[in-house]
């Protein structure tokens, strides 16, 4: 084996030291090809979409520095360019058939491509790239891709190199007459466009590799093979993905007699002699984007999809699909084009337009929607709310957005609910910007200060709740002391809200002080607390690595609690054990002690319960559902809580939470309230978290008078919690291929959602019922494309599904113990996937290959504990056949 030192000596003996060496008066003739392939990740390249550019390449030495053999000028000329399919294809499917290269590329572009370039190579690295100034960016990039191949060092080692990909970490491995160059594409410094989704589960994973193998002969290039691979995988469904492969080959065909060297002492005089029109240019690629010449205007596109965006169709996959395509077009539009649609649309469609315009997240779309919305006008509050919720779900919010909302909040807001929503959304944006390392941005610092300072000064209960909801979204470590204060010393809803905000923090933030406060609340060592706050405190303790004594004290309390709370806590402990939650090991240790684990304690009756189960367990992500329900001793609901979490090995997403809370309802059935809850005002309401974003809670009724009027005028219709279109996955990456073209990978996931909930009473049947309906439709679209100006090739993948999930809780309180039946049902769900590979020319000639698959996911009633199943049988056998109104 020849080591690098031997190779160094060998190179030196041939009149050259550290880079490739050309002989004087010789013309080196090469064959060159650049290929691109686009396909599914695991597909073989033989069926991929793509194309090949092939040509001859002439290389000759122009000048060598008389004082330094390592400094040389070489001229590179591309000639005899051909464009063809990368894979053999029948004539009917060959878009290049019958077209000359000049016709495919265009005369002007072909001439530009065949104009020579000049490289100054110093120690094997490109010091300067000379070309003609007014050439199209695309042809310059193809030449840069070819020039980058000539950059080579003849000894092993690593360095930061500049080539078409930018400034990158590069490692050389030298072995005899073969050199392998590995480029770390993730390290490349180059201007990149793109963005990712906020949550990793909703995002796309990427992997990029680049390797070039040089075979040398007489210290010059005999052949070069270069390959880049880019892989994109949707994290929550890794079957949905794509790859781009880019290959370059350069092979020496012959060495002929060539022109002599130009005699000069300086590079500048050689270039001037050769052609004064040459200019030094960066070797990094310049941004190039081909314009769409026949695309419809934004207004025309809106008219073509408008019917799918009707409010009645918002739980259909077609609505989510139209929403995504509309966002893509809004992102290319001007402020005036966007305003034209907003100002011309009617009130039925306007909320959906606002959803899409806000979700586009461009400076133009934000300016347009803010110019249109007037927060001083209470009559447009529905549109203001849709705008704010779309901001809360923003996939990559900007500092400008948070700054705009902060200014609106400090200004005049006509509707108090909109003012509440504003600050709640500000909290969500603070968290998203902090998660991306933007916690010290001026707008974030100002928003944090505003929320914390206003909370400290707030006097009214509703104002305190508003800022606590903002903190529940922001999850600031510095807010924990304030949340502890309100959890322990606040009253009713305020205490409960502060405790549930603490519950959302990662256990790593829950300090000794937090645990001590939660223990005081649960065990009521300082004051009496409501059941809802105490059970939340217990959940926080049990979910944050509890000590042996903490678990023991909680277990010893069971039996001394109000009856339904006894049952609830037992269910919580049993759920921890059956679902193998992190604290289950400690719980099992404690249960070995017969003082904690005995029949008296574990035989408590009641109807409250807590249960967790799997919705799906997959190789990519798994999802769980949990239902817990807490009653008062009189059989009336205190709190029902439905959660769906999605998680992979590294992270978790709180996909949905719907909480229905009620209090002070004992008077309507002449029952006795539980201890400590005698003076609670009548209230029922619903709170929801959607994709980690806490929405503004909805009130069903507040106060006895409001309750009675709602009961008398009740229609039985559920109350809407959230309805609209949400952008879930939002990923775009533009890639500079080493061979010259630009590639892009775009994945968008849209959700059309309709969540509603209701709470009903029948005094006649002594029955209450809560119903949470979740209607969702998902559409995911991926487009991976290589754009070479004269041809586009790529692959589109789509996935769509529609489903509905109902959570129904029925309570019969005509007897004791009262009967409770909980049901969680999913309807039969259609599921469709499509894939289209394509190659297209600007003339409209196009090749496509399509595949599709449709399936139906069977409906399912999710299992809960056996006790619930037994109870449901009794409830439905006891129910009267007569229908009638609930009220």
N, C-alpha and C positions, 0 to 999 in steps of 0.2 A: 504494500500500500504506500502511496506517495502522500506524505503529510503536507500540511499547509506550508511548512518551512521549505520543503523540497520544491513545491510548486512556485513559491516566491522566487527561489534561486533560478528555476527554469524560466520563469517569466522575465527575470532580470537579464538572463543570458541572451534572450531573443530581442533585446533592446527595449524592454518594457517592464515596468515594476508591478503595479497593483491593479490595473484594469485591463479590459480587452484591448488587443493591439492589432491595428490594420497595417498591412504592408503598403508602401508607397506605390503609386502608379497602377493600382489594381482596382477593378470594379467587382464587387461581390454581389452576386445575383441570388436573391432569396425567393422562396414561395411563402406567402403569408395568408393565414385565414383567421377570422374571428367569428365564433359561433355563440349563439345564445339559445337556451332551452328554458321553457316554463312548463311546470307540471305539478301534479300532486307530489307530496314529499317522498313517498315510497315507490313511485312509478319509475319504470325504466325509461331512459332517455330516448329509446327507439320510437316511442309514440308521442313524444312531447311536441308542443307547438314551438316554433322558433325559426331561425334563418341563419344563413352563413354569408359573410362577405369574404371573398377571396381575391387575392391580387398578387402581382409580382412586386418585389421591393428591391431597389438598387441602392447599394451603400458604397460610398467611396470616401477616402481620406482627402481632405482639402488642405489641411495645414497641421504641422506639428511644431510646438514651441521649441525653438532652437536651444533654449536654456533648460527645458524640462520635457522629457519624453512622455511624462504623465499628463500633459496638457495638449489636447488635440481637438480639431474641428472635423466633424464628419457630416456628409450630406446624405439624406435619406429621401428617396423618391418612390412614391406609390404609383404603379401603372397596371394596366389591363385588369381593371376592377370588374368583378362578377358578383351578382347577388342571386342566391338560390335557396331552396328549402334545406333545412338542416337534416331532415329525414326524407327518404324517397317517398314520393306521393304520386298517385295516378294523375294523369294530365288534367282531368276534370276538377281535381282538388288542388292544383298547383297555381297559385295566384300570380306567379312570375312568368308563366308560360306565354310565349309569343311577345314578351316585352324585353326590349334591349336595356342594358344597364343605364344608358343615358335617359331612357324613358322612366325607369323606376326611380333613379336618384334625382334626375333633373340635370340639365346641361350645366347650369351655373355651379351646382354642387359638385358635379363630377370633375369639372375643370379645377375647382378649388382643392379638391381632394388629391389631385395629381400634381399640384404645385409642390416642389421640394421643400423640406425643412432642413435646418442646420442645427446640430447639437455641439456644444462645447463640453467635452468629457474631461474632467480632471480627476485622476486616480479612480477612474471607472464610474464616477458619479456625474450626473448631468448638472453642470454649473449654470448653463444658459440654454434656453430653447428659443430659436429664431424662426419666425414665420411671418406671414403677411397680415397686416393689421385688420383689414376690412373683410376678412373671410367669415363665412357663417360659423357660429360657435360649434355647431355639430361636427363639421369637417375638421375644425381645429382639435376637437376632443378625440376624434379617431386617430389623428396624427400624434396627439399626446400619449394615447394608449400604446401606440407603436413605439414611440420614443422611450417610454418608460421601461420597455423590455431591454433596452441597451444599457440600462443602469445595473452595474455588476461589480462586486468586489471579489478578489481571488484569495481571500483568507477567511477562515471561520471567525464569526463574531457577530455582535449586535450593534445596531446604530439606529438613529432616527433619520429617515430618508424622506425627501420630498419627491413625489411622482404625481401621476394623474389623480390618485386617491387622496392626496393631501400629504401632510407630514405624519409619517407612521413609524411605529416601532418595527424594525425589520431585522431578521436573524438569518445569517448565512451559514450553511454547512458545506464545507469543501472536502471532496474526496476524489483523489486522482484528477481526472479530466471532467468531473461532474460537480456542478455547484447547485445547491438547492436553496432557494430564497423563500422564507416564510414571512408573510406580512400580517401583522396583527391589525385586522380591519377595525376592531373596536377602539384602537388607540389613535386612529387617523383624525387629524385636525383639518377639517374642511367645512365650509359653510353647508349646513344640512337643514332641510326643511322637514317638519314633521312633528308629531306629538303622540303621546300615549294616553291610555285611560288611567283614571285615578286609582282604581283598585286593581291589584295584580291579577285577581281571579278573572276580571272582565277584560284583561289585557291580552297582548300577543307576545309569545316568547320568540326570540330570534337567535340564530346562530350563523356566524359568517366566517368563512375560511378562505385563505388565499395562499397558493403555493406555485412557484415557478422553478422548473428544472432546466438548467443550462448544460449542454454537452459542448466541450471545448476541443479545439484542434489547433495546435500551434498558437496557443494563447488567444485565439479568436473563436467566435461563436460558430459552431457547426449546426446546432439546433436549439430551439427554445420551445418548451411546452408550459403554458401557464393555465391555471384553472382557479376560478372563484366559485364558491357555493354560498348561497344565501337561503336559509330555511326560516319559515314563519309558521308558527303554530298557535291556534286559538287556545288559550289556557284551559277554558272550561269545556272544550271539545276538540281534543288534539287531532281527531280525524279531519277536522276542517283546518287545512293548512296549505302551504304552497312552497315551491322552491324555484329559485332562479340559478341556472348554471351558466357561467360565461367561460369560454375557452379561447385561448390564442395559441397559434402555432407559427413558428418561423423556422424555415429549413433552408440551409445553404444548398443551392443547386449547382452553381459554377463560379469560378473565379476567372475573370478575363482581364485583358490589358485595359487600363483606364487612363484618365488624364493625369498629368503631373501635379505636384503640390504647388500651392500659391506661395510665393516667397514674401514673407512679411515678418515683422517683429511683434506686432500687436494684433489681437483678435479683431478689433474694430476696423482696421484697414483691410483685413481679409474679407469681412462682411461687406464693406463698402465696394470693394473690387467685384465681389460676386454679384450683388444686387443691392443698391442703396435703399430699396423698398423694404428690406428685411428689418424687423424690429424684435427686440428681446421681449419675451412674454413669460408669464408664470407657467410652470409645468402642471400645476394643479388645474383640474377641469374647471371650465367656466359654466355657470348655470345655463341650461338650455331647456326650453319648454316649447313644444309645438302647439300652435293655436288650433282650436277646433273651428273649422270654417263653415260647417253645415249644422252646427248645434242650434237647437231652438233657444229663444230668449227665455229669461226667467219667467216672464209673464205667460208665454206659450206653454212652458213646462207645467206651470201651476194649473193652467186650464185643463191640461191632459190628465192630471192626477186628482183634481179637486174633489170629484165625486167620492173617492175613497176616504176622504177626510171628514165626511159628515159625522156629527156627534153620535149618531146611531150605529155607526160602523167602526167605532174606535176599539172594539175588542177583536177585530179581524186582522189577520196577518197582512192583508193588502194595505191596511192603514199604516202599519209599521214600515212596510216596503216603500210606500209613497213618501212617508216622512223622511226616510233616509235619502232617497233620491233628491228630494226637495232641498235637504240640508247641503248635499254635494253641490247643487247649483247655486244656492244662496252664497256659498263660500267663494264663488267666482264672480259674484254680482257687485255692483256699485250700490251705494247708499240710496241713490235716486231710484234704481230699479226695484229695490226692496220696498221703499216707501210707496211706490206706485201700487204694489199688490196690497199692502196693509191698508192703504187709504181707500181702495176700491172694493174691499171685501165686506160681506154682511156679518151680522153678529153671530150667526150659526157657525161660520167657518173661521172667523177671526181668532178665537182661542187657539185653534190648531196651527194657524199661521204664526202666531206669537210663539208657540212651542218651538216650531222649526227655526224661526229667525233667531231666537235666543240661543238655541242649541248649536247654531252654526259657529258661534264664538269668534267671529272676525271683528276687527275694529269697525268695519262698515255696518255690519248687522247690529252691533251694540248701539252705534250712533243712531241708526234708523229707528230702532224700537224705543230708545229713550226720547227721541224727538217726537214720536207718535204718542207715547203714554203721558198722561198728565195726572200726577199723583194728588193734585189739588182737586181733582174731579172724582167724586165718590161714585158716579154713575158707571164708570169703566173699571170698577174694582175687580170684576171677574178676569179681565185681561191683565190687570196689574198682578193678580195672584198667579195666573198662569206664567207670566214673565218671571216672577220671583221664584216659583218652584223650578222652572227650567234652569234658572241661575243656580239653585241649590243642587241640582243634579249635574252641573257643568263638569265635563270630563277633564278639562285642562283650563280652569279659570285663570284670568289675567288679574294682575294687580289693579288695572284700570277698572275692571268690573267691580271689585270690592270698593274702590274709591268712589265710584259712581253711586253705589248703594248707600254708602256711609253719608254722602252728601244729601241724598234723598231723605234718609232717616232724620238728619239734622234739620231738614227743611219742613215745609208744610205738607202733611199727609192727611187727606180728608177722612179716610176710613180707618178707624182704630184697628180693625183686624188686619188691614194691609200694613199698618205701622208695626204690628206684632210680627207679621210674617217677614217684614224687611229685616228686623234684627235677628230673627231665627236663622234666616238665610245668610246673613253676615257671619254668624257663628260657623255655619257649614263651610263657607268660603275660607275663613281663617284657618280651619283645620286642613283643608285641601292644600292651601298655599304653604302652610307650615310643613305638611308631609313632604312637600317638594323642596324643602330647604329655604322657603321664603319667609320664615318667621320674623326676620329683621327688616323686611321691606317696610317702607314708611306707612303704606296704606294698612298693612297688617298690624303694625304697632299701634296705629291710631284706632283701628276697630277694636282691638283687645282692650285698650285703655278705656274707650267709650263704654263698652259692655260692663267691665268690672267697676268703673267709677259710678255709672248710673245705677247699677245693682246696689252698691253701697249706700247711695242716697235715696233709693226708692222707698216711698212710704206706703203707697197703695198695694194691696195684695196682687192685683192683676199685673202691675208693673214689675213686681218681684218675679212673678211667674214668667213673664215675657223674657226677662234677662236670664233666668235660670234655663229656659228652653234654648236660648242662644248658646249658653255654656254647655248644655247637653250635646249640642252639635260640635262646638269648638274643641271640647276635651283638652283644655289647657291645663298643664300641670299646676300653674300658679293659681288656678281657680279652685283647687281642692279645699283649701281652708274655708273659703266662702260657702262652698257646698256642704261642708261638714257643719258649719254654723246653722244653716237653714234646715238641714236634715234633722238636727237634734233639737233646735229651739223653735223652728217654724211650726205653723199650725196646718193641720189637714193637708190640702192639696200641695201647699208649698213644701212641707216636709217630705211628702211622697215624691214630688218632682225632683227635689235635691238628691234624695236617695237613689232614684232611678238614673239620675245623671251620673252619680258615682259608680253605679253598676255597669255603665258603658266603658269605663276606663279599663285599660289592660291591667291585669293583676300586679304587674311590676310597679305601677304607680301607687298602689294601695299600701301606704306606709303603716308603721306600727300605730300611729295616731289615728289613721282611718279605721283600722281594725278595732281599736279601743272604743272609738265613738260608736261603731256599729254594734259592738257588744253591749254598750250602755243602752242603746236604743232598743235592741231586742229584749234585753233583760229588764228594761224600764227602771234602771237604777236612779235616774234623776227625775223623770216625769213619765206620765202615762202617754203611750203612743197608740195610734190607730193600728189595726191589724195589717193594713196594706204596707205601712212603713216598716213595721216589725218584721214581716216576712221578707221584704226587700233586703233589710239589714242582714237577716239570716242567710239569704242567697249570696250576698256579697262575701260574708265570712266563709261560707262553704266553698265558694268558687275561687278563693285566693289563698291557696295553700294553708288551710287552717291547722292550728296546733292541736295536739291530743286533748288538752284541757278545753279548748274552745268547742270542739265537737262534743266532748263529754257534757259540758254545761248545756249545750243546745238540746242534746238527747234527754238530759235529766229534767229539762223544763217541760217536755211533753207529758201531758197529764195534768199540769198546773195551768195550762192555757185555756182561753175560751174554747168551747167545744169544737167549732169548725176549724179553728186555728190549730188545735191538736191534730185533727185529721189531715190538714194541709201540710203541716210540718212532717208528719209521718210519711205522707206521699212523697215529699221532697227527698227525704232520706232514702226511701225505697227506690226512687228514680235514680239517685246517685249510684246506688249499688247495682241496679239492673243494667244501667247504661255505661257502667265502668268509667265514671267521670273521675277527674284527677284526685278528688278528695276521698274516693271510695276506699282506698287502702287504709287511711286513717280511721274512717268510719268503721271498717271491719275490726280494726284493733280495739276501738272503744266498745264495740258490741260483744267482745269477749267477756266484759265485766257484766255479771248478772244484775247489778243495780241499774244499769242502763238498758239491758236487753231482757225484758221480762214480759209476760203475757199481759199484765195490767196496762203497760205502756203501749204495747203493740196491738192492742185489741180495741183501740178507741174508734168509736163509730162517727159517722158524719158523711157529708157528700162532697166536700172539697177534695181536690186531687191535683197531682202534677205528674206529667208523663212526657217522656222524650222517645222518639223513634226515628228510624231512617226513612227518608223519601227515596233516595238513591244512594248506592255505593258503587262508585265507578273508578276506573284506573286514573282518570284525570281529576275529577272533583267528586265529593260526596255532599249530600245535603240532609239535614235533619229537620224534623218538626218537633215543636214542643207545645203542649197545651197545659196550662194550669188554670185552675178556677177556684176562687175563694168565696165562700158564702158567709153571710151573717147567720147567727143562731136561729133566726126566724125563717131561713130558707131563701132569702132574697140575695141575689148576686151582689157581691162587693167588688170583685174584679175578675175578669176573664182575660187571659193573655195567650195569644197565639204567636209563635215565632217560627220563622224558617231561616236557618243558617246554611250557608254554602262554604265549604272549606277545602283546601288542598293541603299538601304537606307543610306549606310555609305560612299561609295566611288564611284569613276568614272574612266572610262578607255577611253582614246582617241583612239578608235580602228583604224580609218582611217582618214587621211586628204590628199586630193590631190588638190594642188593649181597650176593653170596655170597662169603665168604672162606674159604680153606683153607690150612693149612700143616702141615709135618712129616708128610706122608703118604707120603713116598718109601719108608719101611720096608715098607709093605704090598706093594710091587711090587719090592722089593729094588733100588731105584734109588739113584743118588748125588744128594744134595741139592746145590743151587747154592751157590756161595761165599758165606759169611756167614750161611747158613741151616742149618748142620749141626746145631745144637743146639736147633732149634725144637720145642716141644712139639706133639704132634698136636692139631689143632683144626679144626673147621669150624662156621661159623655164618652167620647172615643178619641184615642190617640194612636197615631201610626208612625212607624219608621219604615222607610222604603229605601233600599240600597244605602244603608248607613246614614240616611238623612232623616232627622226628626221633623215631621210636618207639624203645622199648627194644629193643636187639638180641636175637636168639634164638640160642641155642647148639644145634647139632646134636649135637656131642660135644666133650669136652675131655679130652685125655690118651689114650694108646694103649689103656689098659684099657677106657675108656669106648667108644672106637671099635670095639674087637673085640666087646664085648657088644652094641652097637647093630647091628653087621653080622650077628651070629649071630641076633639076635631081630628083624631088620628085616622089616617088613610091606610095604614099598614105598610106604606112604601118605605123602603130603607133610606137612610140618609147617606148622601155621597160623601166619601172621605177624600178620595183623589180620583180624578179622571183626566186622562191626557196621554201625551206621547213623551216618552223618556228616551234619551240617547244613552245607551248603556256602554257599548264598546265603541271606542273612537280612537282608531290607531292609523297613523299615516307615517310612512318612512320613505324618503326619497334616497336612492342609492346611486352612486357613481360607479359604473362598471369600469374595470381596468381597460377593457377593449374600446371604451369611448362612449357608448350609449348611456342614457339615464334610465334607471328602473325605479318602480315605485310599488309599494305594497300598502294597500288600504283595506282595513276591516272596519265595518260599521255594524253595530247591533242596536236595533230599535225595539222598544217595548210599547205596545198600546195597552193601557191599563185602565181598569175601572174597579175600584174598591168601594164597597158600600157596606153599611152596617146598620143594624136596628136593634132596639130592645122593646119587647112587647109584653103586655100584661093581660091576662083574662081573669077578672075578679070572679066571673061566673064559674069558670073551670078551676079557679085557684091554681093558675099556671102562668109561668113567665118563660119567655123565649128570647135568646139573643141569636142573631144570625149575621155572620160576616161573609160577604160574597166577594171573591177575588176573581175577576175576569181578566185574563191576560193573553196577548198574542205577541209572539217574538218573531222578528225577521233579522237574519244576519246575512250580510253581503260582504264577500271578499273579492278584491280585484288586484291581481299581481300582474304587472305589465312592464314590458321593456319598450321604450319609445325611442326609435332611431330616426325620427323625423320623417323619413320616407316610408317607414313600415312600423306598425305596432304589432306586438305579439304578446299574448298573455292568457290568463285563465281567470274566469269568474266563477265563484262558488256561492251558492245561496242555501240557506236553511230556514225553514219556517215552521212554526208550531202554534197551535191555539189550545188553550185549556181553561178550565174554571175550577176553582177550589172553594168549597163551602165549609164553613165551620159553624155548626148549629149546636146550641146548648139549650135543652128543654128541662125546666124544673116544675115539678108538681108539688105544691106545698099544702095540699088538702089533708095530709096526714103526716105523722112524724114516726120514723125519720122520713124526710121528704125524698121524693124520687128525682134523680138527676140523670139525664142521658146526654152524652156529648158525642157528636158525629163530625168526622172530617172526611169529606168526600171529594174525589176528583173525577170529573166527567171524562168520557172517551175523548182522546185528543188526536187530531190528525197531525202528521209529521212528514215534511217533504224536504228532500235535498236535491239540488241540481248543480251540475258542473258544465261549464262551456270553455273549451280551449279555442283560441282564435288567432288568425294572422290577417292583417288588413292593410291595404294600401290607401293613400289619400283619395284615389280615384273612386273608391267605394268597393273595389273588388275585395272579397273577403272569404276566408276559409274558416269554417267552424266545425267542431266536433262536440256533441252534447251527450250527457248521461244524466239520468234522473232516477230517483227512488222515492216511493211514497209508502208510508206505513201508518198504522193506527195504534196508538198506545191505549191499551184497555183502561177503562175507568176503574177506580179503586176506592174502597173505603178503608182508610188507614186505621190499623189496629191501635186501640188504647188498652188500658189494663182490663183484666178479666172482670173485675168488679163493675166496671162501666158497662160491659157487654150484658151482664146479668141485669143491671138496672134498666138498660134500654128495652129489654124484653118486657119488663114489668110496665114501663111507661107506655109502650105502644099497645100492649094488651089492655091497659086500663083506659086508654083514650076513647072518648065517645065518638061515634060515627058522625055526629052532627058537626057541620063546619062552623059557620057563624064568624062574626068579627072577634078579633082578640080582645077588644076593649068593650 
